[in-house]
């Protein structure tokens, strides 16, 4: 497990190790070809990462997410296993499991174990509501690379305001992680969604994570077609946005000093702009060159807001990756013709890879609301 203590003498080395873990086994040759591919709609490299939405149901009641409103579904295990194997055959490196709530899928540990048996890096995000010692033992046995726990605040009343459930439950999940992850090889991250309710919590959360050798990433709350149920009081006012920007400046400063923050500096610095314009976007968005997404119905698509490319099984995954639908999506992403967003899995990933490749974004700009 990568560790960072309060007395670490060499935090930048640890930060570099985490970037390496995040990239998986991205070789210099891969990075060279990826850099060349960005100027083409047909990449000369395989997808690096994939997101599998293994459940559309959730046991939380977050006031900025609609996943819990309806019962939702679980992605069939055979579909997930097929995707994992084909993704490995194509040459992919990392798979993340998302929801809804991934831990509601009883086969999650088996999927993680399959990834590791194939040599894939893997991880998942969870609200921690099902994270007891028995479930955690199964996770530790599966040995994922990363485990992301969603924690907007350590104050129970604030947590309940944003997440809609008792804050005591996430504190219990944290205790399980403190007890069972040391020595497991699992890197823990705390994921904080920033809103008007918890705008003073990002730095205390960072300090809490740092003491435990954990990492942080941040994302602004969204209000668009992906999150239509957000409560109005969670969207910050102009005065609150200014306050949030001050917190982001402090996070950037601490990150530069080696604090365990996964989020890219440019991503953090523009969260305030995202609140002023929810359709902020990076140009080009690199998601179409590095990622694939799988939905519970078997749909494979190239990125947030993009049209489905094909159904898994209709053709080999390698062909889907090079299909006209993916090529069109990349063209739109390169020229800023998508609907825009400031999601961690799209905007932040793009900025991370640009920084890794040593290139600058063509721009970060807003777009009209739909």
C-alpha positions in Angstrom: 0.0 0.0 0.0 1.3 3.5 -0.8 1.6 5.5 2.4 2.0 9.1 3.2 2.4 10.1 6.8 2.4 13.6 8.4 6.2 13.3 8.7 6.9 12.1 5.2 10.3 13.4 4.1 9.7 12.8 0.4 6.1 13.4 -0.6 6.9 14.0 -4.2 8.3 10.5 -4.7 5.0 9.1 -3.2 3.0 11.4 -5.5 4.9 10.1 -8.5 4.3 6.5 -7.4 0.6 7.2 -7.3 0.6 8.7 -10.7 2.4 5.5 -11.9 -0.3 3.4 -10.2 -3.0 5.4 -11.8 -1.5 5.0 -15.3 -1.0 1.3 -14.7 1.7 0.1 -17.1 1.6 2.9 -19.6 5.0 2.6 -21.2 6.9 5.4 -23.0 6.0 3.7 -26.3 2.3 3.8 -25.3 2.5 7.5 -24.4 4.3 8.3 -27.6 1.6 6.6 -29.7 -1.2 8.1 -27.7 0.3 11.6 -28.3 0.4 10.8 -32.0 -3.2 9.4 -31.9 -4.7 12.6 -30.6 -4.3 14.1 -34.1 -6.2 11.2 -35.6 -9.7 9.8 -35.1 -8.3 6.2 -35.4 -5.9 5.7 -32.5 -2.8 3.5 -32.8 -3.2 2.5 -29.2 -5.9 0.4 -27.5 -8.3 1.9 -24.9 -6.3 2.4 -21.7 -9.2 2.4 -19.2 -12.9 1.3 -19.1 -15.8 2.1 -16.8 -18.4 -0.6 -16.2 -21.7 0.5 -14.7 -22.5 -2.7 -12.9 -25.6 -1.4 -11.2 -28.1 1.4 -11.8 -29.7 0.9 -8.4 -28.4 2.5 -5.2 -29.0 2.3 -1.4 -28.1 5.9 -0.8 -30.4 8.9 -1.2 -28.0 11.6 -2.4 -29.7 14.9 -3.0 -27.7 15.4 -6.2 -28.1 12.0 -7.9 -31.2 10.2 -9.3 -29.8 6.7 -9.1 -31.8 5.8 -6.0 -35.1 7.2 -7.2 -36.0 4.0 -9.1 -35.2 0.4 -8.4 -32.7 0.1 -11.1 -31.0 -3.0 -12.3 -27.8 -5.1 -12.0 -25.7 -5.7 -15.1 -25.7 -9.5 -16.0 -22.5 -11.2 -14.7 -21.9 -12.9 -18.1 -21.9 -9.5 -19.8 -19.4 -8.0 -17.4 -17.1 -11.0 -17.6 -17.2 -10.9 -21.4 -16.3 -7.3 -21.4 -13.4 -7.8 -19.0 -12.0 -10.6 -21.1 -12.3 -8.7 -24.4 -11.0 -5.5 -22.9 -7.9 -7.5 -21.8 -7.5 -9.1 -25.2 -7.7 -5.6 -26.8 -4.8 -4.5 -24.6 -6.6 -2.4 -22.0 -5.0 -1.7 -18.6 -7.5 -0.4 -16.0 -11.2 -1.1 -15.3 -13.3 0.9 -12.9 -16.6 -0.4 -11.5 -19.3 2.2 -11.0 -23.0 2.4 -10.2 -25.5 3.3 -8.8 -23.8 1.5 -6.0 -21.4 -1.2 -7.2 -21.4 -3.1 -3.8 -25.1 -4.0 -4.4 -23.9 -6.4 -7.1 -23.1 -9.6 -5.3 -20.5 -10.6 -7.9 -18.3 -7.5 -7.5 -15.5 -9.3 -5.7 -15.5 -12.0 -8.5 -15.2 -9.3 -11.2 -12.3 -7.7 -9.3 -10.6 -11.0 -8.9 -11.0 -11.8 -12.6 -9.4 -8.4 -13.5 -6.4 -9.2 -11.3 -6.0 -12.7 -12.6 -5.8 -11.3 -16.1 -3.2 -8.7 -15.0 -5.6 -5.7 -15.2 -5.5 -2.8 -12.7 -9.0 -2.3 -11.2 -10.9 -0.3 -8.7 -14.4 0.7 -7.7 -16.3 3.6 -6.0 -18.7 3.0 -3.2 -20.8 5.0 -0.7 -19.7 2.5 2.0 -23.2 1.8 3.3 -22.7 -2.0 2.8 -19.1 -1.9 3.9 -19.0 -4.2 6.9 -16.1 -6.5 7.8 -17.5 -9.5 6.0 -17.8 -7.7 2.7 -14.5 -6.1 3.2 -12.8 -9.4 3.6 -14.1 -10.4 0.2 -12.8 -7.2 -1.3 -9.4 -7.6 0.3 -9.2 -11.2 -1.0 -10.0 -9.8 -4.5 -7.2 -7.3 -4.2 -8.3 -4.3 -6.3 -5.7 -1.6 -7.0 -8.0 1.3 -5.8 -11.0 1.7 -3.7 -12.9 5.0 -3.7 -15.1 5.9 -0.7 -17.5 8.8 -1.3 -17.3 11.1 1.7 -18.6 14.7 1.3 -18.0 15.6 4.9 -17.0 14.0 8.2 -19.7 16.0 10.0 -22.8 13.8 10.2 -25.3 16.6 9.8 -23.6 17.9 6.6 -23.2 14.3 5.2 -26.9 13.7 5.7 -27.8 17.0 4.0 -25.9 16.0 0.8 -26.2 12.2 0.9 -29.7 11.9 2.5 -28.6 9.1 4.9 -27.1 9.0 8.3 -23.5 10.2 8.5 -22.8 7.5 11.1 -22.8 4.9 8.4 -19.9 6.4 6.5 -18.0 6.8 9.7 -18.5 3.1 10.3 -17.2 2.3 6.8 -14.1 4.5 7.5 -13.4 2.4 10.6 -13.5 -0.8 8.5 -11.1 0.7 6.0 -8.7 1.8 8.8 -8.8 -1.7 10.3 -8.6 -3.8 7.2 -6.7 -2.0 4.3 -3.2 -1.6 5.9 -1.0 -4.1 4.2 -3.7 -5.2 1.7 -2.2 -3.4 -1.3 -5.4 -1.5 -1.8 -5.0 2.3 -2.2 -7.9 4.1 -0.6 -9.2 7.4 -2.0 -11.9 9.6 -0.5 -14.1 11.2 -3.1 -15.7 14.5 -2.2 -18.5 16.1 -4.2 -18.4 19.9 -3.5 -21.6 21.8 -3.0 -22.9 24.8 -1.0 -23.4 22.4 1.9 -19.7 21.3 2.4 -17.6 24.1 0.9 -15.5 24.3 4.0 -14.9 20.5 4.2 -12.4 19.8 1.4 -9.3 20.7 3.4 -10.3 18.9 6.7 -11.0 15.9 4.5 -7.6 16.1 2.9 -5.9 16.3 6.3 -7.9 13.4 7.5 -6.9 11.3 4.5 -3.2 12.3 4.6 -2.9 11.0 8.2 -4.1 7.6 7.0 -2.0 7.3 3.9 -5.1 7.8 1.8 -5.7 10.1 -1.2 -8.4 12.6 -2.1 -10.2 13.7 -5.2 -12.8 16.4 -5.7 -15.6 17.1 -8.1 -18.2 19.9 -8.2 -21.8 18.9 -7.9 -23.5 18.8 -11.3 -26.8 20.1 -12.5 -27.6 18.7 -15.9 -29.3 15.7 -17.6 -27.1 13.4 -15.6 -28.3 14.7 -12.3 -31.8 16.2 -12.6 -32.9 15.8 -9.0 -30.3 18.0 -7.4 -31.8 20.1 -4.6 -31.6 23.8 -5.4 -29.9 24.7 -2.0 -26.9 22.6 -2.9 -26.0 24.8 -5.9 -23.7 27.6 -4.6 -24.4 31.3 -4.9 -21.9 33.7 -6.3 -20.5 34.5 -2.9 -20.2 30.8 -2.1 -18.5 30.1 -5.4 -15.9 32.8 -4.6 -15.4 31.1 -1.2 -15.0 27.7 -2.9 -12.4 29.1 -5.3 -10.3 30.2 -2.3 -10.5 26.6 -1.0 -9.5 25.3 -4.4 -6.5 27.6 -4.5 -5.4 26.2 -1.2 -5.8 22.7 -2.5 -3.7 23.4 -5.5 -0.9 24.9 -3.3 -1.0 21.9 -1.1 -0.9 19.5 -4.1 2.2 21.3 -5.4 3.8 20.7 -2.0 3.1 17.0 -2.3 -0.3 16.6 -0.6 -2.1 13.4 -1.6 -4.6 14.9 -4.0 -5.4 13.0 -7.2 -7.3 15.8 -8.9 -5.4 17.7 -11.6 -4.4 21.3 -10.7 -6.2 22.8 -13.7 -9.3 20.8 -12.8 -9.4 22.1 -9.3 -8.7 25.7 -10.4 -11.7 25.6 -12.7 -14.3 24.2 -10.4 -15.5 27.7 -9.6 -16.0 28.3 -13.4 -17.9 25.1 -13.6 -20.4 26.4 -11.0 -20.8 29.6 -13.1 -21.3 27.5 -16.3 -22.1 23.8 -15.8 -21.2 23.1 -19.4 -17.5 24.0 -19.0 -15.3 21.8 -21.2 -11.8 20.8 -22.0 -10.6 21.0 -25.6 -9.8 18.5 -26.7 -11.5 16.0 -24.4 -9.2 12.9 -24.5 -11.8 10.4 -23.2 -12.5 9.1 -26.7 -8.8 8.1 -27.1 -8.3 6.5 -23.7 -11.7 5.2 -22.5 -14.7 2.9 -23.1 -17.9 2.7 -21.1 -20.2 -0.2 -20.7 -23.9 0.2 -19.6 -26.0 -2.5 -18.0 -27.9 -3.2 -21.3 -24.6 -4.1 -23.0 -24.2 -0.7 -24.8 -20.6 0.4 -25.4 -20.1 4.1 -25.8 -17.2 6.5 -26.1 -17.8 9.1 -23.5 -20.2 11.2 -21.4 -23.1 12.5 -23.5 -22.0 10.6 -26.6 -24.3 8.2 -28.6 -23.9 4.5 -28.1 -21.4 2.9 -30.5 -22.6 -0.7 -30.5 -23.8 -3.5 -28.2 -21.2 -5.8 -26.7 -21.2 -9.1 -28.7 -22.4 -7.5 -31.9 -18.8 -7.3 -33.0 -15.4 -7.7 -31.4 -14.5 -4.9 -28.9 -11.4 -4.0 -31.0 -13.7 -3.3 -34.0 -16.0 -1.2 -31.8 -13.0 0.9 -30.7 -12.2 1.7 -34.3 -15.8 2.0 -35.4 -17.2 5.0 -37.3 -19.3 5.9 -34.1 -16.1 6.1 -32.0 -14.3 8.1 -34.7 -17.2 10.6 -35.0 -17.2 11.0 -31.2 -13.4 11.7 -31.2 -13.9 14.3 -33.9 -16.6 16.0 -31.8 -14.4 15.8 -28.7 -11.4 17.3 -30.4 -13.4 20.3 -31.7 -15.5 20.9 -28.5 -18.7 19.8 -30.1 -19.9 17.7 -27.2 -22.3 19.1 -24.6 -19.6 19.9 -22.2 -19.1 18.8 -18.6 -16.7 19.0 -15.6 -16.9 15.4 -14.5 -13.8 13.8 -12.9 -14.0 10.8 -15.3 -13.9 13.1 -18.4 -12.5 16.6 -17.9 -10.1 15.6 -15.1 -8.9 12.5 -16.9 -8.3 14.6 -20.0 -6.2 17.1 -18.1 -4.3 14.3 -16.3 -3.3 12.7 -19.5 -2.4 16.0 -21.1 -0.1 16.7 -18.2 1.3 13.2 -18.4 2.0 13.6 -22.2 3.5 17.0 -21.7 0.9 18.8 -23.9 -1.4 21.8 -23.1 -5.1 21.8 -23.7 -6.2 23.9 -26.7 -8.6 25.6 -24.3 -11.0 25.4 -21.4 -14.2 27.1 -22.2 -17.9 27.2 -21.4 -20.8 26.3 -23.7 -24.4 27.2 -23.7 -26.8 25.3 -21.4 -29.1 23.0 -23.4 
